[in-house]
Amino acid sequence: MCLGIPGRIVRWIEREDPLARAEVEFDGVRRVCHMACVTEAQEGDYVIVHAGVAISRVDPEEAKRIFEDLAALGGDDGWKRGQS
């Protein structure tokens, strides 16, 4: 089973395919992710990331629901801190 986690795009590093990369924030932790599948996304948008690759955009309400589900599974309110 694979798990994709929502993250918020903080800033673009490179927007051109195939090297598209952006800094994405997950619960206060920032990572550089490959963005070739979602080059239309904007800073502040949420994306689903699997294995360091953003695979789709997700609306903020869906991201919030996913954060809540993850917190319920892990008993950790930390996922809620990443919401803005």
C-alpha positions as a Python dict, from the first residue, in 0.01 Angstrom:
ca = {
    (1, 'M'): (0, 0, 0),
    (2, 'C'): (124, 349, -87),
    (3, 'L'): (55, 661, 110),
    (4, 'G'): (49, 1014, -29),
    (5, 'I'): (67, 1302, 219),
    (6, 'P'): (-62, 1656, 159),
    (7, 'G'): (188, 1937, 172),
    (8, 'R'): (169, 2310, 103),
    (9, 'I'): (390, 2461, -165),
    (10, 'V'): (611, 2723, -2),
    (11, 'R'): (817, 2829, -303),
    (12, 'W'): (906, 2713, -649),
    (13, 'I'): (1271, 2632, -719),
    (14, 'E'): (1232, 2535, -1086),
    (15, 'R'): (905, 2528, -1283),
    (16, 'E'): (1025, 2377, -1612),
    (17, 'D'): (978, 2006, -1693),
    (18, 'P'): (1141, 1765, -1630),
    (19, 'L'): (1334, 1938, -1352),
    (20, 'A'): (1038, 2105, -1181),
    (21, 'R'): (1100, 2126, -806),
    (22, 'A'): (947, 2316, -518),
    (23, 'E'): (988, 2348, -145),
    (24, 'V'): (685, 2185, 19),
    (25, 'E'): (589, 2206, 387),
    (26, 'F'): (458, 1910, 588),
    (27, 'D'): (358, 1993, 946),
    (28, 'G'): (632, 2255, 975),
    (29, 'V'): (898, 2043, 801),
    (30, 'R'): (1008, 2160, 457),
    (31, 'R'): (1134, 1932, 182),
    (32, 'V'): (1223, 1976, -184),
    (33, 'C'): (981, 1772, -397),
    (34, 'H'): (969, 1691, -766),
    (35, 'M'): (677, 1875, -927),
    (36, 'A'): (671, 1763, -1293),
    (37, 'C'): (315, 1624, -1255),
    (38, 'V'): (173, 1949, -1112),
    (39, 'T'): (356, 2237, -1280),
    (40, 'E'): (30, 2438, -1282),
    (41, 'A'): (22, 2449, -900),
    (42, 'Q'): (89, 2782, -730),
    (43, 'E'): (264, 2877, -406),
    (44, 'G'): (18, 2818, -122),
    (45, 'D'): (-156, 2529, -302),
    (46, 'Y'): (-169, 2184, -145),
    (47, 'V'): (-34, 1883, -331),
    (48, 'I'): (-33, 1511, -255),
    (49, 'V'): (326, 1387, -232),
    (50, 'H'): (436, 1025, -257),
    (51, 'A'): (804, 927, -234),
    (52, 'G'): (916, 1287, -290),
    (53, 'V'): (700, 1339, -599),
    (54, 'A'): (392, 1563, -602),
    (55, 'I'): (135, 1357, -790),
    (56, 'S'): (-173, 1581, -778),
    (57, 'R'): (-319, 1902, -643),
    (58, 'V'): (-572, 1885, -361),
    (59, 'D'): (-806, 2156, -235),
    (60, 'P'): (-747, 2296, 115),
    (61, 'E'): (-1062, 2135, 259),
    (62, 'E'): (-956, 1790, 142),
    (63, 'A'): (-606, 1850, 281),
    (64, 'K'): (-762, 1946, 616),
    (65, 'R'): (-968, 1626, 619),
    (66, 'I'): (-660, 1418, 546),
    (67, 'F'): (-467, 1592, 827),
    (68, 'E'): (-754, 1515, 1066),
    (69, 'D'): (-768, 1150, 957),
    (70, 'L'): (-392, 1110, 1001),
    (71, 'A'): (-409, 1270, 1346),
    (72, 'A'): (-689, 1030, 1446),
    (73, 'L'): (-488, 730, 1325),
    (74, 'G'): (-170, 835, 1501),
    (75, 'G'): (-319, 1016, 1799),
    (76, 'D'): (-93, 1310, 1713),
    (77, 'D'): (-230, 1663, 1690),
    (78, 'G'): (92, 1767, 1513),
    (79, 'W'): (-66, 1723, 1168),
    (80, 'K'): (-302, 2011, 1248),
    (81, 'R'): (-12, 2254, 1299),
    (82, 'G'): (75, 2239, 929),
    (83, 'Q'): (-258, 2385, 826),
    (84, 'S'): (-286, 2748, 727),
}
